[in-house]
Amino acid sequence: MNFDFSDEQKLLQQTARDYLAEHSPLSTCREILESDQPYAAALWKGAAEMGWQGAVIPEEFGGAGFGHLELAMIAYEVGRALAPIPFGPSVFVATEAILRHGSAAQKSAWLPKLASGSAIGTFALTEKPGQNAAEAITASVKDGKLSGLKSPVADGDVASLAIVAAKENGATGLYLVDLAGAGIERKPLESFDPSRSQATIRFDGARCEPLAGADAAAIARLLDRAAVLTAFEQIGGADRALEITRAFIVGRYAFGKPIAANQAIKHRMADLWCEIEIARSNAYYAAWALANDDAELSVAACLARIAAADAFEKTTIEMIEFHGGVGYTWEYDCHLFYRRAKQLAGLLGTPKYWKNLLIDRLSIQKNAIQKNATKKGAEKAA
Amino acid sequence: MDFNDTPDEAAFRAEARAWLEKNARPRTSMTPTISGEDLTPEIVKQSQAWQKKKAEAGWACITWPKEYGGRGATPIQNAIWGQEQANFETPPDVFSIGIGMCGPTILTHGTPEQKQRWIPKLITGEEIWCQLFSEPSAGSDLAGLRTSAVKQGDEWVVNGQKIWTSGAQICEWGILVVRTDAAVAKHAGLTFFVVNMHSPGIEIRPITQINRGQGFNEVFFSDVRIPDDQRISGVGNGWAVSITTLMNERMSIGSGMGVGAIEDLVGFMDELEIDGRPASEDRQVRERIAEFVVKARGLKYTSLRTLSALSQGKTPGPEASMSKLVGAVLQQHAASFAMEMAGTSSALRGEAAPAAAAWQERYLSLPGLRIAGGTDEILRNIIAERVLGLPPDARADKGLAFKDVPTGPPKA
């Protein structure tokens, strides 16, 4: 048993941190937030040169051939930097979908482009506001043509390919769509976190290819995998938000002393630190399950996702509060974190979705254990 | 990162399991026994017998050095042993304080003679230990304690009162921190001893808790004489020694938080109804339980991360405070929630309310755990100051000789 990342993995993480410190200070995030650019194109290209988009893509397809533990470290650093690039949807979902369900031809066509950053992938699942069951999907496929409306789609305005959840003959599946093709209409939408772009995509008889074996259960597994990596991104953001807040409250004096000397503040900082550590431990366990394709992933992904979304959001709420009035200004960076935390919490299903899923999966595990015990008892009796 | 056993670890686990299968019955319920409560002579006997059995087979205090009767095992092996033992029914543990706190303190700060004198009998369970730290006016501010020791020849004469001493009435030995110099600042005037609990001048009175348990005692010292060779570390070095005990205490309370019991809530909600429907279909119920489980699992995996740090030769830092802080609050909230789910019948107790009985017991005992070994507030201070490096609280007693420290409101 060893419950820590290796020295090599930590070195890779440090390299990522150094690169982002130079190429993605918080001013980069702000630049995208304040401009019409959908994402930081130079940073996206640089990240690809570092091998990040292709981290888990095999070398034969132009990737770095790392494992998911390495990708988790990169995700953490991307989150720490609030990097304004379409990393999660492209790397955690679209790339994973093709790696797991793509045909040889689909892999050859898309993986090299995804690895080099020349293609951006996204995931089109949601169709309307609210908590929607997979059965409620209305997008449909007939004779290789996809029709339906997906909204919002993260990075839907800039993506070159989409993995779309749709129904064919009543069964849910995933379909790969080249967004340069005909029958596709996209419209950028105003984003709650403008450092990350959102769009609506209308498919009207767009050419699509099915991903083999990507049924409803496979979609759930794909979401599990993406949830673990997103948890690392969220914990990265939470750590950075706590560090910035810490520096502020130590330097800010009121009543003749640093405001950090007040228990009303330091005790809440301690609680936030605990929340983040709980999230980190859950995420480490989930990363292990992901990297080893262990059956524990189904429960571990829920744990990691719920804890990380919660820790990031709570930290950014207190971040603004502890900064006082300046924390509420556009000029200070607090709202960059506050927005990103909420944006990431809604991606891939909200905490509400994951909490219910966790209870479902724990019940299944519990019943399986009981059934097994009964069976063993019966065998013994016989 | 690897959650699986290495071949060596797997072999060790198999050996541990084989011994347990031969010597204990498999556990049927995850609900943990609360130790240290209602210590009847029969329970003490059972506990000592089990400890002796383990010691004879080399399964007691396995991380302690071989020369004193331990096994010289690694922290990982100790965790494996703990995981395996948890699957078996074992008697209530009267050694948790001796093994969790007193032993490690003596092993860290004692002389070789002291270790040889006390550690082997602690391992075999022949001698039970207690901890004499808190006083009526020194709880969170432990270093403000007033029980005094004055040197007379080769002996120290102790006078004062200790409180919250678990199991004092059944113990052979206690670890004791007292004031040996009131003219210096409070932390500098403390010294650490081992005291024989049968010494003349010691009087023990049980305290009844809110759950009617009598785990705790008041211990009064009237001219109790302690030989100087029972002093641990130097005169005036008592605070540093006490910190070793306290860190071990927090780790040992935190790790015994009964994380598995939280997941029993998943089964518990299957047994109950809300408005004629199974509680397991109620979304709010499900989401609350999910939140509890996330915390409980997070604590479990945190302890595994600590273990990895230990096995890499790092010492666990003040982070150990987290497991007790988060774990105790979590358990109290979970118990409160379980009682709420039981509905109006949670007004009943014990046999009359079988469904919620275990949770009610926990609800009544948890306020104690939030205080024992450092209150929530002290633990938050430790995390804020030692982990996050935030400024310390302003202390009105800073730089004062202990005798000049205010002890109450100014007299009118």
Interface residues (C-beta under 8 A of the other chain):
Chain A: M1 N2 F3 D4 F5 S6 L69 R246 I249 V250 K257 P258 A260 A261 Q263 K266 H267 M269 A270 D271 W273 C274 E277 I278 A279 S281 N282 Y284 Y285 A287 W288 A289 A291 N292 D294 C302 L303 I306 A307 D310 K352 W354 K355 N356 L358 I359 L362 S363 K366
Chain B: M1 D2 F3 N4 D5 T6 E9 I76 A79 E263 V266 G267 D270 S280 R283 R286 E287 I289 A290 E291 V293 V294 K295 R297 G298 L299 K300 Y301 T302 L304 R305 L307 S308 A309 S311 Q312 E319 M322 L325 V326 E377 L379 R380 N381 I383 A384 E385 V387 L388 G389 L390 P391 P392 D393 A394
